[in-house]
Amino acid sequence: MSVGIVAACSTKQQGPTSGIDLDNLDTTANPVEDFYQYACGGWMKNHPLDAEHSRFGSFDELGENNVEQLKGIIMEVSAKQNDAGSNADKVATLYNIAMDSVKLQQQGAEPIQGLLNDINALSGRDQLVAYIPTLHMQGIGSFFGLFNEANPDNSKMQMAWLYQGGLGMGDREYYLEPGEDNDKYRAGYKTMMAKEFALAGYDKLSGIEANQLTEMVYNLEMRIAKAHYDKLTNRDPYKTKHIMTVADADKLAPNVKIADYFKAMTLESLTTFNLCQPEYLTEVSKILASENENTIKAYYAWNVIRTAASYLSDDFVNASFDYYGRLRSGKEQNRPRWKRAISTVEGVLGEVLGQLYCEKYFPQENKDRMVTLVENLREALGHRIENATWMDKETKDKALDKLSTVYVKIGYPDRWRDYSGLEIKDDSYFANVLRSNVFDMKYMLSKIDKPTDITEWLMTPQTVNAYYNPSTNEICFPAGILQPPFFDVKADDAANYGAIGVVIGHELTHGFDDQGRQYDKDGNLSDWWKASDAENFKANAKVLADFFSSIKVLDNPETYANGEYTLGENIADNGGLHISFLAMQDAIKKGQVSTEKMDGFTAEQRFFLAYAAVWASNIRDEEIINRTKNDVHALGRWRVNGTLPHITEFVDTWGVQEGNGMYIAPENRVTLW
């Protein structure tokens, strides 16, 4: 199966290809009316959705290819005689136990019985509260979560962050917002919960009927949801910054017993931490004091069951899929067992697979070419900052200083993670997941109150994605994304600038989007902007937010995009396109990009076709709703048709005129970076 752009040129051609697969196009569509259909219509026709996917696009196609490659690596490893306890042995053992369907069916709910028995035996408020860290150490969520992150005021040091959590449906709006769809999701969630309570035998263990347990837990989660900050509030880094002492937190939420919690989490010497949502923890404190003890125990039991379901017998797996996959996303069937097994091995031993993956599939040539592209993009953003008319020199100089210090990671880490302390053995699938959770939790806890390690990667090398981290002012491009349609070493660089070039520019722009701009060059949360420039930024950003909020993404039920929630990503797309197009123009002047037409398209046209090809996808209505609620990225169609009309270079390249579907008046186009 093709994983991206395939050259349409003759195999005898010695020079670079165009980077454009003509089969991706729908030439019956008019590019000035619907560029997405023109650039991606052929791809969509040739890649109809199968039963396994709720959305399938270029990202997913490349991801599926990577999964096949990882399968080959795992099969090679499993076929060898590996030393007991070696990384290779761990990969093979975990994969094999995940694939042992007979053992999984025989064990049923047995792997979670010990935890459920412990929960049912809890007695009294003190024991209930003391059990929270017991769950957290095993990676089982309840009420809130603990993780390490840079100190917002001193990014050179890591600190503990406590964050709201505890909702099985994910976001508060599934509990609180009216509407037929949310009613359907709430009903489906209860159906799944009651079924899995019975499958786990917790109804018999507790002496409470499964439907009653479900109502008890659901009502508790409803109370939790009402106390949650909404997702727009959580996007504001100042609104989730509340650094306080453990003693002050104990006064704020006395029944949580924060000091005891941190001690149980091996952080007895911790004195200060960031409490992201203080009002939420206060409500948790009230819940722990007032809710029926059996309700809290049922809530703990449900979190165990929900966490374990994917690693138990098919009855659990199918019940979870019916809700999270079928109802919420519109999938018709679950991923095959081998793909789910590989996903688990990746989650548990990600850098072990990553090292093997890079040795086999990521040549040095790709890394060297990327280094050049990144520096070209950095230079182009510098020029755009210098020439911005809405900023004064004072802010420009600080922005340029920040840009110059962006730390770049390409392909794979310089140092691989040590997994020697992780035990993988042939007892049960879920037991291995729990041991991995404990291993990862201890690894995370070991970083708190220690210097920030800027060399650490937040994604595995085989990941098809990229990121910007504001607290370290870094951009990262894993090997997994450095393949067609994002990056093609055989293609003329016009296509590469349109695809991976825009991705690079996108990540660089995140350092200056509505969130990233609030961090200085050292990664500290700091207001380094001149007030008038900040106001200009906000005014321009609001135009973009309002524009995307006006986009109807679905007729039935009538659903609109959330321009505020996706603002950071839309700013990054806008900036990435401007920056990469300028970088390509500079490369043309240097003779690095062909000015000749290739496959009938100019370099500028190939740039925009390659950009659109990255977002080609088919998607179910259920997944449109799901992603509109939960994804900070706009839908693929609108990352093309919603973003490109704001890009004057696109308008000029394709001759878009007033009255065309892809036209926005110049005075209404948003240009920030």
N, C-alpha and C positions, 0 to 999 in steps of 0.2 A: 504494500500500500504506500502510495506517495505521501511524503510528510511535508510537502511545502512546494516552493517554487521549483519548477523543472524547466530547464532551458528549452525554448522552442526552436533553437537553431540546429543546424546540421551537426552531427557528431564529428564531421571533418573539420569544423571551424576550430582554429587554433587560438583565437583571441577570446576575451571574456564573453559570456552569454549576456543576454539582456536582463536576466533575473526575473522575467515576467513569463508566467505560464499562461499562454493564450486561452487554454481551456478554462481558466478561472473566470474569464470575461463573459458577460452577456451583452453582445453587441447589438441586440435588439433594443436595449435600454439606452436612454439619452443621458450621458454623463452630467450634463448641466441641470438635469431635472432630478435624477436619483443616482448619485455617483456610487453609492453602495451596491445597488443592483447591477450597475454597469461593470464595476470592478470585481464583484464577488458572485454575481448571479450564476455563472457557470459552475463555480466551486459548490455553491449551495445545491444546484441541481444534481451534481455528481456525487454528493455526500449526504443523501437523505438520512434522517435520524433513524437509528435502529432502536430496538427495545431497551437497550442498556443505558442509553444516554438521554438526559433531559435537555442538554445542549451539547452540540458537537461543532467545534470550530477549528481553526488553524492551530490554536494553542493545544486543544485536545488531541488533534491528530499527531502533533509532535510528541505530546505526552504519551500517547498510546505506543508510538514507535519506541520511545524510551523504555516503557514497560517491557516491550518485547526484548529490547537489548538487556535489560536487567534480568529478565527471565533466563536468557542465554548465559549470563554471568553466573547466576545462581545454580543453573544446571551443571555448568562446568565445575563449580566449587563442590557441589554435592556428589559428583562422580568420582572425586578424588578421595584418597585415604587421608583424612585430616587429623592432626594431633588433637587429642581431647582438650577442650577448653580454648583452642585457638579461635581467632576471628572467623576463619573459614568454617570451622566446626559449629560455631554459633549460628552462622548464616544457614548452614544446611539443616541443623537441628530445628531451628525455629520455623523454617519454611516447611519442613516435613511434618511437624506437629500441626501446623496450620492447615496442611493438606489432608490430614488423617481424618476423613469424614466419619469413618466407622467409630473411632475413639471419641470424637466429639458427640456423636449421637448417644453412645453408651454412657458417657459421663453426664449428659444432660445439664442439670443445674448444680451438680455436685461441686464444681470448682468454686462456687460462691457460698456454699453452705456454712463454712466456718465463719465468714464475715456476717452473714445473716443471723447466725446463732449468737454471735457476740453482740450484735445490735439489739436483738430481742431480749438479751439478758441485762441490758443497761437499766439502771434503777436510780431515780433521783436526778435533780437538775445538775448537780456537780458532775455526775458521770456522763450525762448527755453533752455538756459543754466540753468536757475533757476528751470526748471522742472525735471532735472536729479535727484536731491535728492528726489523729490516727488515720482518718480518712485521707486527709490532705497529703500525708507522707506517701500514700499509695496511689496518688494521682486521681483520687475520687473526689469530685467537687461537692461542696455543700456550703451554702450561704455566701461564701466569698472565696477569693483566690489569692495566693501569695506568689510573687515572682520578683526577680531582681531586675533592676533598671538603673540607669545612671541617675545620680542626684541631680535634679533640675537646676540647682544652684552651683553644682560642682561636678561637671560631667566626667572628671577624671576618676571619680569614685562611684562604685556601685552601692545601691541601698535597697532595702526591702520596700516593696510597694504592696499594699492591700487593695484589692479591686472587687467591686460588686460582682455577684455571680448567683449560681443556684437555681437557674431557670432551665427546665428541661426542654422548653420550646425555643429557648434562645433569647429572643428579644421581648421586651416588655409589651410591645404593641400587639403581639399575638394574644396576650391575656386581656388587654385593656381596650383595644380599639374595636368599635362595632363593625358590622359588615358580614355578609353571607360567607365570604371566604374565611375570615377569622373564626366565625362560628363553626365552619367545617373543620378547620385545623384544631380547634379546641375539642370538638367531639372526637376527632380521630386520635388526638393525644390521649384522651381518657380511655378510649378503646384499647390502645396499645398498652397503657399502664395496667389496666385491669387484667389483660391477658398475660402480661409478663409477671405480675404479682402472683398469679395462679401457677404459671409455669415454674416459677422459683419456689413455690410452696410456702411463701411468706404468709399467705392467708391462714394456712393450717398452723404454722409456727406461732403466729401472733394471736390466733383465735379470732381474727377480724376478717370478715368477708372481703373478697378482692375489690368489689365495687365500692365498698365503704372505705377501704384503704385509699382507693383512687381519689374519692372526694376529699378525704382528709388532706392528702398531699397536694391535690390541685388547689384547694383553698389556701393552703400555706404558701404555695408558689404565687398565687394571686396576690397575697399580702406582700410577698417579696417584690413582685413586679411593680406594685404601686410605689415602692420606695426607691426603685431604680432611677438613676439619672437617665434621661433619654439619650439617644445616640448622637444628636447634634450637640448637646451639652458636653458629652464625653469627647467630642472632637476638639474642644477648646483646652489646650494644655494648662492654662491658668486655672480653669475651673476644676481640674483634677489634680491640682497641686496643693496639698495640705500637709506640709511636713510638721510632725509633732512628736513629742516624747511619748514613750510607752506609758508613762504615768498619766499624762493628759488624756491619752486614748482610753485608759482604764476608767477615767472619770466620765468620759463621753459615752462609753458603752460598757458599763460595769459588769453586765452579765456575760459578756463575751470572754472576759478574763484575758485580756491581750497579753499581759506579762507572762501568764502561764502558757498561753498559746505559743509565744515565741520560744519559750524555754523548751517546750515539747518538740518544737521544730528545730532544735539544736542551735537556737540563736539567743541563748541566755544572756550574752553580753551586749545585745543590741539595745540602744538607748533611744534612737530616733528612726522614724520611717515615714514614708509618704502614704497617707490615708486618702485614697483618691476620692471617695464619696463619704464624707463623715456622717451626713444625715442618714445614709443607708445603714451604716454600721450601728447607729443609734437604734434604728428600727429592728435590726437583727437582735440587738440586746433585749429589746422589749419582747420579741417573739420567743426568745429562749426563756424568758421569765413567765410568759403568759400562756403559750400554746400548750395544749394537752400533750403529756409526755409520750403517749402512744403515737400521736401525730408526728412528733419530731423523729421518733424511731422509724416510723413508716417512711418519712422523708429521707432519712439516711439509707434505709433499705432500698428505696427506689433509686437513689443515686448509685448504689452498688450495682443494682440490676441494669440500669441504663448504661453504665460504664462498661459492664461485662458483656452485654448482649451480643455484640459483634464477634465475640470470641467463644461463644457457647454453641449449643446444638442449633440445628436449622430452625427449630420452632422459634427460638429467640431471635435469630437473624432475620427470619421472615417477618416476624411481628414488627421489628424495628424498621425494616425496609418498607413495609406497607405504609408506615407513617412518614418517615423522613424521606424515603425515595419516591414511592408511588404518589402519596397524597400531596406532599409539599413540593415535589419537583416534577411530577408527571412521568417519571420513569416507569416503564412497563415490566422490566425485569432487573434483578440485581446483577452486579458485576460477577463474572465467573469466579469460582473459589480461588483459582491460581492468581488472579489479579488482586484480589483482596489479601491473599497471603503475601504477595510481593509488597503491597502497601504497608503491611505490618512490619515486614523485615526492614523496609526503608525507615519506618518510624522508630524502630528499635535500634537498628545498626546502620543509620543513614550514611555516615562517613566511611564505614567499611565498604559499602557498595559504591560510594562515591569515588573512592580511591581506585577501585577496580574499573569503574566506568571510565574515568579520565585516562587511565593507562591505555584503554582500548579504543576510546572514541573521541578523544580531544587532543589533536596534534598541536605542537608548539606553534605552527603556522597560524592557527586560529587565534591564539593568544596574542601573538605579535601584531597581527592585523588589527585586533581589537584595541590594543594599546594606542596605536596610531589614531584610530577613529575617536577614541575617548578624548585624546588631547586636542584633536581638531574641533570636537564639539565644545570642549571647555573654552577654547580660543573664541569660537563663534559666540558663545553666551557672553563672554567678556565684551565683545564688540557690541552686542545688543544692549548690555547694561550701560556701556559708555554712551550709546546713542539714544537711550530712552529719554523721551521729552517730558515724562511725568515725574521724574525724580531729580532732586538737586544733587550737586556734586558730593556733598557730605555723606548722603546715604549711598550714592554710587560707589564711593571709595570703600566703604565698609562692605558693600555687597561684593565688590571685586576681590577684596581681601578674603572674604569667606570662600568665594569660588576658587581662589588660588590654593586653598588648604584642603579642598575636598579630597578625601582618601579613596583610592580606587582599588577594587578587588575584581579580578577576572579569572574565571575558570574554576579554581579550586584553592583551598587554603594552603598556606606554606607549612602548617603543622597539623597533623591529623589527630583526632581525638583518641584517647586511650580507653579501650573498652575492657581492659583486663579485670576490672572489678565487677563486671556484669556476668551473672550466672544464667546460662540457658541450659535447660535440661528437659528430659522427656517425661514430664509429669502431666501437666495440662497446659493448653494454649493460654488460658487466662492467667495461670500462675506465672508464666513467663512474662506476660504483659505487666503484671503487678510488680515483678522483680525489676523490670525495665523502668517502670514508673518511679519506684523507690530510688533506683540508680540515678535517673535523671533529676529527681527532686534533690538528692544529696549534692549532685553536681551543681545545680542551680544555687542551692543554699551556700555552697562553698565560696561563691563569688560575692556574697553580700558583705558590705563594709570592707571590700578589697578594691585595689585599683582596677579601673576599666581596662579590659584586654581588647584593644582595637583590632587585633588580628583575628579575633573569633568571628566565625561566619554564622549568620542567622538563617541560612538556607543550605541545603546539601548541594553538592556540585551538579547532581543530575536533575535538579529542579528546573522546570520550564517557567522561569519567572526572573524578576530582578527586584532590587529594593534600594531605597535611600533610608539611612538611619540618621535622624537629626541630632541625636545625642553624641554621635561620633563623627558627624558630618562626612559620611562615607556613602559611596555608591558601590553596588555589588552586582556582577553579571555572571551567574553560574554557567558552567559548561553546557548544561542542558538546554539553554535558550540560544546558544551560539551555533545554530543550525538553520537551514532553510525552514520556513520562509523568513526568519528574522535575519539570518546572516549566512551568506553564500560566498565562499572564497572563490568560486568559479565565475561569479557574476560581476559585471561592471558595477562600480560603486554607487551609481545613481540609485539602484535598487537597494543596496545596503544602507545608504543614507536614509532612504524612505522607510526602511524597516528597523534594523537594529540602531541606526543613527537616531531615529525618533525615540526609540526606547532609551538610549543613552541621554538624549536631551530631556526626555520625560523625567528620568531619575535626577538629573542635575537640577531641573526646575523645581522638584520637590523641596529642595533646600530653600526655595524662595516662594513656595505656595502659601496659602492662608495659615497653615500650621508651621511649616518649615521656616518661614521668614521670622518667626518669633524666637528662634534659636540663633545664637551668635556663632562665629566661626569655630569656637571651642566646644560647641554643643550645649552651652548653658542657656536656659530659658531667660532671655534678656531682651529688653526693648532697645534695639540699636538704630531704630528708624527716626528720622526727622518727622515731626508730627504731621506736617502737610503732605509728605510723601506717603505716610501710612494711610491718610485719608484718601488720597488719590488711588492707592492700591485697593482699598475697601470699596470705593465707588465702582472701579472697573470690575472687581470680582463680583459685586452684586449684579451687574449687568449679565455676567456669564451665568450666575446662579439662577437668575430669573428666566434667562433664555432656556436653560435646560429644564426648569420646572414647568415650562409651558409645553413641553413635548409630551404628547399622548403616546404611550408605548403599547397600549392595549385598549381595544374598544369595549370588550366585554369580559370581565367587568372593567368599566372605565378606569384606567390606571395611568397616572402621570409620573414622569421621572421626578426624582428628588434632587433638585439642583444644589441645594445647600449641603446635603449629605455627600454628594459626589463632587463638590467644588474643588477640593484639592487635586483630584485626579483629572478633572477637566482643565484646570489651570496647567497641570503638567503636560497634558496632551497638546494644548495650545502652544505652550512654550517649546515643547519638544519639536513640534513641526517647524516653528519659526527658526529655532536654533539650527536644526539639522539642515534645513533648506539653505540657510546662509553658509553653513559649513560645506555643503555640496557646491555652492557657487564658488567658494574659495578654492575647492578642489578642482573645479573645472578650469579656473584660471591657472592652476599649477599643472594642468595636463593629466590629472589623476582620474578624471571622469570623462568618458567619451561624449563629445558634442554631436556625434552622428546619431541619426535615428537608428534604433534597433527594434526589430519586429514592428516597425512602423511608428514607434513612439520616441519623442524627444527625451532627453535626460530628465527634464522637469516633469514630463508626463509619467515616466517610469518611476520617479520618486513617489508620486501620489498613488499610483497603482500599487506599488509595493507596500505603501502604508496601509491602504485599504485591505490588501490581501491578508494582512496580519489579523484582521478582525472578522474575516469571513466565518459565518457560522449559521447553523440552523438551531432553533430553540423552541421549546414547548411553551404554551401559554402559562402553565403552572410555574415554570422556571423563570419566565419574565416577571411574574409577581414576586417570586422568591428573591430574585436578585435585586429587584427594585426596592424591596424592603431591607435587604441585608448587605448588599454589595456597595462599597464606596466607589466602584467604577460604574460608569454609564454602560449600557448595553452596547454590544459590538456595532450594531447598525448606527447607533447615535454617536459613537466615537468617530465615525466617518461622516455621516450626514449632519450631525449636530456640531461637529468641530470644524470641518473644512470650510464652511461658508464664512467663518471668521478669519480665515487665512487669505489675505489679499493675493499672495503668490499663487494660491490654488485658483482663485477667481480669474487671474490674468492668464495662467497657463492653459486653462480649459475654456476660456472665452465665456465665462458665466456673465449673464446680463440681467438687468432688472426684469422681474417677472418670471425668471427661472426658479425652479424649486430649490436650487443650491445657492440662491442669491440672498445676501444680507447687505443693506446699504452701508457704505463705508463708515458713516458716523456711528453705526450700531455694532460694528465689529470690535471685539475685545482684543487688545494687545497689551500684555503685561511684560512678558519677557521675550 
